[in-house]
Amino acid sequence: MVASKTNKAAVWVLTPNGMLLAEKIFQNLPDVCVYASQNIEGSAAEYQTFQNLAESIQQKFYQFTGHIFIMSTGIVVRLIAPWIRHKTEDPAVVVVDDGGHHAISLLSGHLGGANELTRKIAAIIGARPVVTTATDINQLPAIDVLAQEKKLLIENPASIKTVNMAILKGEKIYIHDPFNYLKESLPNTEPRIFGALMNNLKNNRQAPENNEVPGIFIDDIRLDLPRQVLVLRPASLVAGIGCNRNTETGEIKTLLETVFAAGNLSLSSLKCLASIDVKADEDGLIALSDDLGLPLVFYSRQELDQVKKIENPSTVVEKHVGVKSVCEAAAILAARNGTLIVPKQKTANVTLAIARINFL
């Protein structure tokens, strides 16, 4: 079992010269843990020691968001090679030579933050930063970095290279961005290329193939898009939920998934779950929140009653809970007075509504 990742960087040291560099890094970067070879004499008490570097890396590689190795690049490549998974999961890896002349961004330069970490380390120890990602070298924006900055979830990371290559070549990129996340950030884009896709969605047709021009699709709707189109998901949807006492998590989750599938909505765009405060101790809701890794927010009766745009008020709910609506009102409130896009849906024990946050 892999331990949960901590938002810290680990510094790995083999030599006395490396320890001097590690001390500078430790003093200037918060949340850094230093691991020194037990063969180095006089290590500070706050540093941890290791006996076998390879075994230590195996145990701790995914416990940290970044690793700084003060040793040769060849050693580091051999150490980390068995544990590399994917650019969306790998921690940042930076290599610093024993003399402190160069800091090299080796792994997960963009999404993992190795390029940024490299520049920080270089500034601290007076080294030359070595960053080899093409967009950085050519001082161009990288789509994976932009997505991360805008808090957009990358649904198909294999398409990142297609878009970044188009940026490097100065080629046109088609973009569907109704929320204007990247309006001012990318050069040479052609908007509205996916405008017809909404009609295709309504008519249950697949998106037209276009195998020549790369694209970016930023939306919470699900469509069958060409594989060269990078799909970025904004956290734009909120699910308002009402349920009877002791409702099973499975019933709530099944309705949620059914509603999203029927509406061609992406669960990756779900920002949070919302309900009435009397449900704050409802085990089924809490378990669903944990399962999805999403926050669960609650509103009082007074807050819910302030919402005027209720499509399906319920006299039964008002009699038992004291409000005309739970799911629709909670969804609208959590979406910052957003637009109700899926009115109340229900099973025997659950009601659910979806609202979209208005970004514009």
N, C-alpha and C positions, 0 to 999 in steps of 0.2 A: 504493500500500500504506500502511495506517495504522499508525503506530508504536504499540508497546504502551503502555498507560496506566501512568503513574506515580502513586503514592499521595501526590501533592502538589497544592497549590493554586497557581495563577498569579495575580499581581496586575498589572493593566494600568493604566498611568498616562499621562495626556496633559498635565498642567499642573504647575507648581511647587507649588501648594497640594496637589494630589493626591499629589505626591511626599512631602510631610511626613506625610500619612496613611499612605502605603505604608510609610514607614520605621517607624512605630509598629507596624504589622501585622507587618512583617518581624522586628522585635525581640521580638515576643510570641508569634508562632505558629511552631512548628517546621515544616519541610518546606514553606516558601513560596518561590516564585521571583518576583522582581519584574521586569516588563518595562516599561521607560520609553521614551517617545517620544524619538528622538534630538534633538528640538528643545529638550528640557529641558537646561539647562546644569548642570554640576556633579553629575551622577548618580554615586552611589557605585560603586566598582569591582566590587562583588559583584552589581550589577544589570545585566541585559541590556537592550539597546536594540533598537528596531524602527523601520523606516522607514515601512512601510505596515501599519497596524493590521489592516485587513480581510484582507490576505494572511497575516499572522501568525496571526490567529484561525483561518483556514481550515486552516493547517498544524498547529496545536497544540490545537484545541478538544477532541479526544478523547485527547490525551496526558496530560491532568490530570484528577483526580477533582473538581476545583472551580476556578472562576474568580471573581475579585473585580475588578470593573470600577469604577474611580474616575472616573466621568463620568456624563453624563445617561442616563436610562433609554432614551430614544428611540434614541440612538446604539447602545446595547447590543442592543436588540431588532432593529434592522436588521442588525447584525453577525452575530448568532448564528442568525437565522431560517433561513438556507439549510442549516444544519448540524444542526438538531434532528432527532432520530430517534424516540425513544420514551422514556417515563419510566423504563423499566428499564435504559436505556443512557446517557441524557444525564448529563453532569456537573452538579454543583451550580453555579448562577450567582447571584452576589450583586452588587447594584449599590450603590455608595456615592456620594452627591453630593459635589461638589468642596469644599463647606464642611464636610463631615463631620457633617451634621445627622441624616441618615437612612441606615440600611443596609437594603436591600430584598431579600428573598428572591424571586428572579424565576423560576427554573427548577429543577425537580427538588427540590422542597422536602422531600419525605419520603424517597424511596428514595435520592436523590442526596445528601441531607444538607444542602441549602441552608438550611433553617430553622435548624438547629443552628449552621451556619457563620455565618449572619446574626447570631445572638445573640452569638456569640464576637466577631465583628468589632465589633459595637455596643459591647460592654463594653470592648474595647481602646481605641477611639477616642472613647468618650463620646457615641455616637450613639443615636438611637432606633431599635430594631429594628422593621421593618415586615414582618410575616408575615401573609399573607392566606388561607392554607388554612383551610377552615371548621372542621375538627376542632380545630386549634390555637386558633383564635379562641374557640371554645366550650369549650375545655379538656376535650376528649373524646379518647379514644384513637383513633388511626388504624390501620386493620388492616394497611396496608403497613408502617408503622413497627413495629408489634408483630411482624409476620412477620420483618422484618429483625433485630430484637433477639433473636428466638428462633432465628435461623438457619434459617428455613423458606423453601424455594424457592417463589416464586410462579409457578405454572404457567400461569395464565390472567389476566394483569394487567388485562384489560378489565373483569373483574368486581370490581375493587377499588372503583370508584366506587359500585357497587350496595350493597356492604356498608357503606362509609363513610356513604352517604346514610341507610341504615337506622339507623346509630349516631347520626347527627345528629337524626333524627326520633324517636328513642327507640322504634323498632319492634323487634319480636321478630326474632331471628336464629337460625335452626337451625344447630346445630354438631355435627359428628362429630369428636371429639378424644380418641381412646382413649389417647393418651400424655399428656393433660392439659397441653398446651403453653399454652393460653389460658384455663384454667379460672377463674383469678382476675382476668383482665385485661379482660374485656368485659362490659358491662352487658346485661341483658335477653336472654340467650341461652337457647335451649331445647335441652338435650342429648338424645341418643339418637334424634334425628329420622332419622338415617341408619342406625339399628340394623338395620332390615330389609334394608339393602343387602347385608349379608354373605350372607344367604340368596339374594338375587337373584344374587349372584356365583356361588355354588355351583351354582345352577340355570341359569347362563348367560343370565339375563334382564337386560334393561336396567333402570336405576334408574327409579322412577316419576317422572313429570313433576310439577313443582309450580311454577307460573308466578307465584305470588303472594309467597311468603316467601323472602327471600334466605338463603343458607346459607354455611357454611364447612366444608370437608372437609379434615381433616388426617390423612393416612394415606399409606402406601406402596403401596396397592393401586390398580389402575386400574379405573374404572367410568365408564359413560356417565351423566353427571350433567347436570341442568338448567343452562343457561348462566349463570343468576344465582348459581350456587354457586361460590364462590372456592375453588380447589384449592391447598392448601399442602402441600409435600412435606418431611417430616423426613428427615434423613440417618440412616436407621434400618437400612439393609441393608448386608451385607458379602458379597462374593463370594470364596470360597476356591477357588483354582485350582491344579491340578497339570497338568503337561504333559511330554511327551517333549522331549528336547533338540532345539533348532532348529525347534520348531513355529512355523508361520506365524501372524502376528497375526490374519489373517482367520479362521482356524479357531477361535481362542479367542474372538474377538469374535462370530462367528456363533452359537456355542454359548451365550454369555452372553445375547445378544439373544433367542434361541429360548427359553431357560429363563425369562427374565423375561416374555416374551409368554405362554407357556403357563401361568405362574402368576399372570397378571394383576397383575404387579408393575411399579412405575414405576422406570425407570432413573434418574430424577431423585432418587430416594431412596438411590441407591448411594453409600455413604460412602467405601469404599476397596476395594482388591483385596488379597488375602493369599495367601501361599504359603510354601514351605519355603526356608530360607536358601541352599540349594545352587542355587536358581533366581534368585539376586540378579543374575546376569549374563545372564539369558535375554532375548534381544533381542525376542522376540515379546511377552513380558509387559511389558517396559519400554515398547515402542512402544504397546501398548494403554493403559497407564497415562497416557502422554503424550496419546494421542488423546482419552481420556475426561476428562483433566484431574483425575485422581484419584490420591491417594497409593497407593503399593505398599508393603506391609509384609511382613516375613519373620520366620519363627520357626525356631528350631533343632529338631533331632530330639528333644531332651530336652523341650522345651516342648510340641511336638505330642503326644508320648507321654503327657503328663500329662492329656490330654483323655479323659474316660471315656465321654462320650455319643456314641460313634461308631456309626452305623447300618450302615455298609458297610465294614468293615475289609477290607484286601486283602493276601493273602499275597505276591502279586507285587510290590506296592509295598514291602512290608516286606523282601523279599529284595534289591531293587535300591537302595532308598533308606534302609532302616533304620527305617521307621516304618509303623504299620498303616494310617495315613490321612494324606493331605496336605490335600485340598480341604475335607473336613468339619471336620477338626481346626483348620485355619487359619481357616476361617470362624467357628467358635465362639470361638476365641481373640480374633480381631479384633473380634468383637461383644461383647467383655467378658463372656465366658461366657454368650453369648446363646442364643437358641432356634434350632435348626436347622429351617428351614421348607421347604427344598428339599434333600433328600438327594442324594447323588452322582449326577450325570448325566455322560454321557461320549460322546466321539467316538473316532475311531481314535487320536488323540494327546492329547486333553484330558480332564480330569475337572474338574467344577465343582459347588460346593454353595453354598447361600445360607443365611445366618443373620440373624436379626433381633435388634437390640440391645434389651435389656430396660430400659426407662426407668423403670418403676414399681417 
